[in-house]
Amino acid sequence: MKTPTEQPETDPTGDDYLLDRRAVAAILSAVDARDQDRLSELMEPLHAADIADLLEQINAADRARLIRLYGRAFDGEILTELEEGVRGKVIDILTPQVLADAVRDLESDDVVDLVEDLQEPQQEAILEVLEDADRVAVEQALAYPEQSAGRLMQREVVMAPAHWNVGAAIDFMRESEMLPEQFYHVILVNPRLHPVGNVTLGKIMSSRREVPLVDITEDVFQVIPATQDEEDVAYAFNQYHLISAPVVDPEGRLVGMITIDDAMVVLDEEHEEDILRLAGVGEESSLSDTVVATSKRRLPWLGVNMVSAICASLVISQFEDTISAFISLAILMPIVASMGGNAGTQSLTVAVRALATRDLTSANAWRVIRREVFVGLLNGLVFATVLGLVGMFWFDSALLGGVIGAALIINMIIAGFAGTVVPVVLEKLEIDPALASGTFVTTTTDVMGFFIFLGLASVVLT
């Protein structure tokens, strides 16, 4: 595969990293003509990630015909770039020989990532084509808990005794035939195979041969337990600016390493998962899902939303007489609920993001809550002034303007409070705040908005 800089001319719309529509059309045309040479010529300049995008975007029939015609040229890196839902379908299409050629040169962590979410027959299809040593390494990694460092790590590491010098390390690497395709550090270990330090390749290449490796180790050195949650691993890489880190078993022995590209994939997946959960569309949603699968994921959250809407309607029904007497209330009350809902969503988004990055903690929670409450108060005062004037001049009632202004201020304060407190409390209860916060906050601002506005109107206007 060539690098992205060697790709054909980019899409003329200005989206430089989108697939060129003309190139996609030419590829599909080659598939229709069953012109394997032309297809290989068009696919060869594309990066594995771009080919994965292509396979995800075309329909299932074209995808199957393209894969079969592409044949032995299919690269294992393409599989690692595919969405999980599409990956299984692609593996089903590949012949055993093509699959073997595709996965044979992958690092062990990439193979683990491929097989861990597949059905058992597909897992066996991949494991059977691996060499014995590689199969054992993958099976050992799969023995670790899901979403743990043991699943994320690669078994191929470059390690050296702590007493070596630069020259010994260079000679060892030059003579070795089993170096990983990509690595950034030489891991120093003691006689018990416990990691004691990292030395960057840059330091090795820029130091004299007689310099002891222990004298040029990295200042920041983090050891990752194999059972540590991958979300914590990604946080450590982001927090301490790690490039790679050794992974150890419960006895502290080196069993693998994690590199920054794998950690950042986890971080990206966590961010994507939070966004999907906040929207209530399911953490595994993708554009390749079928209509039925997509509907099944969304129905529960729409059902919850309907329940919250019914609660708000029940509150409104308690003030039926007041609304009948003042029709203007029915016109204005959605404004109070809508403004509160939007303000609550703003606070909620900031809080969930801060919890994910661990910037919001027990130590500063009340300070953040107070800030959001005062932000709600300030914004409420600004918009209450505007809506108060609207209510006064539109309906020729200063009391009505005062009611909607006061209700808006109170609901904006409640929105700031709920948008911050709800995710913090859910986090303490070990419930994913991205998954459940939105429903609670929206229900709170809707119900309280209607109750406060109509309650004040009942007291002041009647």
C-alpha positions in Angstrom: 0.0 0.0 0.0 1.2 3.5 -0.7 0.9 6.4 1.6 -1.9 9.0 1.4 0.5 11.5 -0.4 0.6 9.2 -3.4 -3.1 9.1 -3.9 -4.8 10.3 -7.1 -6.2 13.8 -7.4 -8.5 14.7 -4.5 -12.2 15.4 -4.6 -12.8 18.8 -6.3 -15.3 19.8 -3.6 -12.5 20.7 -1.3 -12.9 17.7 1.1 -9.3 16.6 0.5 -9.5 13.3 2.3 -12.7 12.1 0.8 -12.6 9.5 -1.9 -12.7 11.0 -5.4 -16.1 10.3 -6.9 -14.6 9.8 -10.3 -12.1 7.2 -8.9 -15.0 5.4 -7.2 -16.9 5.4 -10.5 -13.9 4.1 -12.4 -13.4 1.3 -9.8 -17.0 0.2 -10.0 -16.8 0.3 -13.8 -13.8 -2.0 -13.7 -15.8 -4.3 -11.5 -18.7 -4.3 -13.9 -16.3 -5.1 -16.8 -14.5 -7.8 -14.7 -11.3 -6.1 -15.6 -8.9 -7.3 -12.8 -5.8 -5.5 -14.2 -7.7 -2.2 -14.4 -9.1 -2.7 -10.9 -5.6 -3.4 -9.5 -4.3 -0.4 -11.2 -7.0 1.8 -9.7 -6.8 0.3 -6.2 -3.0 0.2 -5.9 -2.5 3.9 -5.1 -5.2 3.9 -2.4 -4.3 3.7 1.3 -5.9 0.8 3.2 -8.1 3.3 5.1 -9.5 4.7 1.8 -10.2 1.2 0.5 -12.0 0.4 3.7 -14.1 3.6 3.2 -14.9 2.5 -0.3 -16.1 -1.0 0.9 -18.2 0.6 3.6 -19.9 3.1 1.2 -20.8 0.8 -1.7 -23.7 -1.6 -1.6 -23.3 -5.3 -0.5 -23.5 -6.7 -4.1 -20.9 -4.4 -5.5 -18.7 -5.0 -2.4 -18.8 -8.8 -2.9 -18.0 -8.5 -6.6 -15.1 -6.1 -6.0 -13.6 -8.3 -3.3 -13.8 -11.4 -5.4 -12.3 -9.7 -8.4 -9.5 -8.0 -6.3 -8.5 -11.4 -5.1 -5.0 -12.1 -3.8 -4.2 -8.4 -3.8 -6.4 -7.9 -0.7 -4.3 -6.4 2.1 -4.7 -7.3 5.8 -4.5 -3.6 6.8 -7.9 -3.1 5.0 -9.5 -5.4 7.5 -8.2 -3.5 10.4 -9.6 -0.3 9.0 -13.2 -1.6 8.4 -16.1 -1.0 10.7 -17.0 -4.1 12.7 -20.3 -4.7 11.0 -18.7 -4.6 7.5 -15.6 -6.5 8.6 -17.5 -9.8 9.3 -19.2 -9.6 5.9 -15.9 -9.0 4.1 -14.3 -12.0 5.8 -17.1 -14.2 4.8 -16.5 -13.3 1.1 -12.7 -13.8 1.2 -11.4 -17.3 0.2 -9.3 -19.1 2.9 -6.1 -18.5 0.9 -6.7 -14.8 0.4 -7.6 -14.5 4.1 -4.4 -16.2 5.0 -2.3 -13.9 2.9 -4.1 -10.9 4.3 -3.6 -11.6 8.0 -0.2 -13.3 7.8 1.9 -10.1 8.0 -0.3 -8.3 10.6 1.0 -7.5 14.1 -0.6 -9.6 16.8 -2.6 -6.7 18.2 -4.2 -6.1 14.8 -5.1 -9.8 14.6 -6.6 -9.7 18.1 -8.6 -6.6 17.1 -9.9 -8.5 14.0 -11.0 -11.7 15.7 -12.3 -10.6 19.1 -15.7 -9.3 17.8 -16.2 -12.0 15.2 -18.4 -15.0 15.4 -16.7 -18.2 16.4 -16.5 -19.8 12.9 -15.0 -16.6 11.6 -12.5 -16.5 14.5 -11.4 -20.1 13.7 -11.1 -19.2 10.0 -8.5 -16.6 10.9 -6.7 -18.5 13.6 -6.3 -21.5 11.4 -4.3 -19.6 8.8 -1.8 -18.3 11.4 1.5 -19.9 12.1 1.6 -21.8 15.4 3.5 -19.1 17.3 1.3 -16.4 16.1 -1.8 -18.3 16.9 -0.6 -19.0 20.5 0.1 -15.3 20.9 -3.3 -14.3 19.7 -5.1 -16.9 21.9 -3.1 -15.7 24.9 -4.2 -12.1 24.2 -7.8 -13.2 23.9 -7.6 -14.8 27.3 -7.4 -11.3 28.8 -10.7 -9.5 29.7 -12.5 -7.6 26.9 -11.4 -4.0 26.5 -8.3 -4.5 28.5 -4.6 -3.7 27.9 -4.0 -7.4 27.2 -6.3 -7.2 24.2 -4.8 -4.0 23.0 -1.1 -4.8 23.2 1.1 -6.3 20.6 3.3 -9.2 21.7 6.2 -8.2 19.4 8.6 -6.1 21.6 12.2 -5.0 21.5 13.8 -5.5 24.9 17.4 -5.4 26.2 19.1 -6.2 29.5 19.5 -3.1 31.6 23.3 -3.5 31.8 23.7 -3.2 28.0 25.2 -0.1 26.3 24.2 1.6 23.1 26.6 -0.5 20.9 25.2 -3.8 22.2 21.6 -2.6 21.5 22.5 -1.5 18.0 24.3 -4.7 17.2 21.4 -6.8 18.5 18.8 -4.9 16.4 20.9 -5.2 13.2 21.3 -8.9 13.7 17.7 -9.6 14.7 15.3 -10.9 12.0 12.2 -10.6 14.2 11.9 -6.9 14.9 8.4 -5.4 14.9 7.4 -3.5 11.8 7.0 -0.4 13.9 8.4 0.4 17.3 9.6 3.5 19.1 11.4 2.3 22.2 13.8 -0.4 23.4 12.5 -1.6 26.7 15.1 -2.2 29.4 14.4 -5.2 31.6 16.0 -6.7 34.7 16.9 -10.4 35.1 13.3 -11.2 36.2 12.0 -9.6 32.9 10.5 -6.7 34.8 10.6 -3.4 32.7 12.8 -0.8 34.3 12.9 1.9 31.6 12.4 3.0 28.0 15.1 4.2 25.5 13.9 6.0 22.3 15.5 5.0 19.0 16.5 8.6 18.6 18.6 8.6 21.8 20.2 5.3 20.7 21.1 6.6 17.3 22.5 9.9 18.6 24.6 8.4 21.5 28.1 6.9 21.4 28.3 3.1 21.5 29.9 3.0 24.9 27.1 4.9 26.6 25.0 2.7 29.0 21.4 2.5 28.1 20.3 3.3 31.6 21.9 6.7 31.2 19.6 7.7 28.3 16.2 6.4 29.5 13.1 8.4 29.1 12.1 10.7 32.0 8.5 9.6 31.8 8.0 5.8 32.2 4.6 4.2 32.6 4.1 0.4 33.0 0.6 -0.8 32.0 -1.0 -3.8 33.8 -2.4 -6.3 31.2 -5.8 -6.2 33.0 -6.1 -2.4 33.0 -9.1 -1.1 31.2 -8.3 0.2 27.7 -10.0 3.5 28.5 -7.5 4.1 31.4 -4.7 3.1 29.0 -5.8 5.8 26.5 -6.1 8.3 29.3 -2.5 7.6 30.4 -1.2 8.0 26.9 -3.0 11.3 26.5 -2.2 12.6 29.9 1.5 11.7 29.9 2.2 12.1 26.2 3.4 8.6 25.8 4.6 7.1 22.5 4.6 3.5 23.7 4.4 1.7 27.0 5.3 -1.8 28.2 2.5 -4.2 29.4 3.1 -6.5 32.3 1.4 -9.6 33.7 0.3 -9.8 37.4 3.9 -10.8 38.4 5.2 -7.7 36.7 6.9 -9.5 33.8 6.9 -7.9 30.3 4.3 -9.5 28.0 3.9 -6.9 25.3 3.7 -3.2 24.5 1.1 -0.7 23.5 1.8 2.0 20.9 0.3 5.4 20.6 -1.7 4.6 17.4 -3.6 1.9 19.3 -4.2 4.1 22.3 -5.6 6.9 20.1 -7.9 4.5 18.4 -9.4 3.7 21.8 -9.7 7.4 22.7 -11.4 8.1 19.4 -13.8 5.2 19.9 -14.6 6.5 23.4 -15.4 10.0 22.1 -17.6 8.5 19.3 -19.4 6.3 21.8 -20.2 9.2 24.0 -21.6 11.2 21.2 -23.8 8.3 20.0 -25.0 7.6 23.6 -25.8 11.3 24.2 -28.0 11.2 21.1 -29.6 7.9 22.2 -28.8 6.1 18.9 -26.7 3.2 20.4 -23.0 3.0 20.8 -22.4 0.7 17.9 -24.5 2.5 15.2 -23.0 2.9 11.8 -24.0 3.9 8.3 -23.7 0.3 7.2 -26.5 -0.9 9.6 -29.7 -2.2 8.1 -33.0 -0.4 8.6 -34.3 -3.1 11.1 -31.1 -3.0 13.2 -31.0 0.8 13.3 -34.7 0.9 14.3 -34.2 -1.6 17.1 -31.4 0.5 18.6 -33.3 3.7 18.5 -36.7 2.5 19.6 -35.9 2.1 23.4 -34.6 5.7 23.6 -37.5 7.1 21.7 -39.8 5.2 24.1 -38.0 6.7 27.1 -38.4 10.1 25.4 -42.1 9.5 25.0 -42.5 8.7 28.7 -40.8 12.0 29.6 -43.1 13.8 27.2 -46.1 12.2 28.8 -44.8 13.4 32.2 -44.6 17.0 30.9 -48.1 16.7 29.5 -49.4 15.5 32.9 -48.0 18.7 34.4 -49.7 20.8 31.8 -53.0 19.1 32.4 -53.0 20.2 36.0 -53.3 23.8 34.8 -56.0 23.3 32.2 -58.3 25.9 33.6 -55.5 28.5 33.7 -54.5 27.8 30.1 -58.2 28.0 29.0 -58.5 31.4 30.6 -55.2 32.7 29.2 -54.6 31.3 25.7 -51.4 33.3 25.5 -49.8 30.8 28.0 -50.1 28.0 25.4 -48.3 30.1 22.9 -45.4 31.1 25.3 -44.9 28.0 27.4 -42.9 26.0 24.8 -40.3 28.8 24.9 -39.5 28.3 28.5 -39.1 24.5 28.2 -37.1 24.8 25.0 -34.7 27.4 26.4 -34.2 25.3 29.5 -33.7 22.2 27.5 -31.0 23.8 25.3 -29.2 25.3 28.3 -29.3 21.9 30.1 -27.8 20.2 27.0 -25.0 22.7 26.9 -24.1 22.1 30.6 -24.6 18.4 30.1 -22.2 18.2 27.1 -19.5 20.1 29.0 -19.9 17.9 32.1 -19.8 14.6 30.2 -16.8 15.6 28.2 -15.0 16.8 31.4 -15.8 13.5 33.1 -14.5 11.5 30.1 -11.2 13.5 30.2 -11.2 13.4 34.0 -11.0 17.1 34.3 -14.3 17.1 36.4 -13.5 15.4 39.7 -14.8 15.3 43.3 -12.4 18.0 44.1 -13.8 20.6 41.7 -17.3 19.3 41.2 -19.1 21.9 43.3 -17.1 24.8 41.8 -18.2 23.6 38.3 -21.8 23.2 39.4 -21.8 26.7 40.9 -20.3 28.1 37.7 -23.0 26.5 35.5 -25.7 27.7 37.9 -24.5 31.3 37.6 -24.1 31.0 33.9 -27.8 29.9 33.8 -28.7 32.9 36.0 -26.8 35.3 33.8 -28.2 34.0 30.5 -31.7 33.7 32.1 -31.6 37.4 33.0 -30.6 38.4 29.5 -33.3 36.3 27.8 -35.9 37.0 30.5 -35.6 40.7 29.7 -36.2 40.1 26.0 -39.1 37.7 26.5 -40.6 39.9 29.2 -40.7 42.7 26.7 -42.2 40.4 24.0 -44.9 39.2 26.4 -45.7 42.7 27.5 -46.0 44.3 24.0 -47.3 41.2 22.1 -50.1 40.5 24.6 -50.3 43.9 26.2 -49.7 42.5 29.7 -46.9 43.5 31.9 -47.8 40.7 34.4 -47.5 38.1 31.7 -44.1 39.5 30.6 -43.0 39.3 34.3 -44.3 35.7 34.6 -42.5 34.4 31.6 -39.3 36.3 32.5 -39.2 34.9 36.0 -40.0 31.4 34.8 -37.2 31.5 32.3 -34.7 32.6 34.9 -35.6 29.9 37.3 -35.6 27.2 34.6 -32.3 28.3 33.2 -30.8 28.0 36.7 -32.3 24.5 37.1 -30.9 23.6 33.7 -27.4 24.6 34.6 -27.7 22.7 37.9 -29.2 19.5 36.4 -26.9 19.5 33.4 -23.9 19.2 35.7 -25.2 17.3 38.8 -27.0 14.5 36.9 -23.9 13.2 35.0 -21.7 13.6 38.2 -24.2 11.6 40.3 -24.5 8.9 37.6 -20.7 8.7 37.4 -20.7 8.1 41.2 -23.3 5.4 40.8 -21.1 3.7 38.1 -23.7 4.4 35.4 -22.4 5.8 32.1 -23.3 9.5 32.2 -23.3 9.7 28.4 -25.9 7.0 28.2 -28.5 8.2 30.7 -28.0 11.9 31.5 -29.8 13.3 28.5 -33.1 11.8 29.4 -33.0 13.0 33.0 -31.9 16.5 32.1 -34.5 16.9 29.3 -37.3 15.6 31.5 -36.2 17.9 34.4 -36.1 21.1 32.3 -39.4 20.2 30.5 -41.4 19.3 33.6 -40.0 22.1 35.8 -40.3 24.7 33.0 -44.0 24.0 32.4 -44.7 23.7 36.2 -42.9 27.0 37.1 -44.4 29.0 34.2 -48.0 27.7 34.6 -47.7 27.8 38.4 -46.6 31.4 38.4 -49.3 32.3 35.9 -51.9 30.7 38.1 -50.8 32.7 41.1 -50.2 36.0 39.4 -52.8 36.2 36.6 -55.8 34.6 38.3 
